[in-house]
Amino acid sequence: MNQEIRQIHRVDDRGDPAGGAVLGTGIKIDWQNGPLNRGDRRVEPNGAFVDGVISAAIGRLEFYQGSKFKCRENSLAITKLQEALHWLDHRTKDRERLSVEGTHETRESEG
């Protein structure tokens, strides 16, 4: 079933991501608004991250896999979502290595 959802994506005055929301029946996600910063300027998260939402979806599919609804398609979906988490973690580690993680600065390969 393709559930109807409404997405709101905001930007700040520089055009950088500034939060937003996803709304649908049983769904309410408030996205992180602004960077977390680095070092002494680090702040607590104020919203969801894509990684967390993907992890929640994996958890639900794994729950189904422990029930009579276990199937190959759920297993494949879990694998693809785990792959997505892998690549997001790869990006985070690369950004950390370049000392731009937690900021709106970009890597040379991003744009």
Summary of the structure (lengths in Angstrom):
residues: 111
radius of gyration: 16.7
end to end distance: 34.4
largest distance: 50.3
contacts: 235
relative contact order: 0.12
helix: 41%
strand: 19%
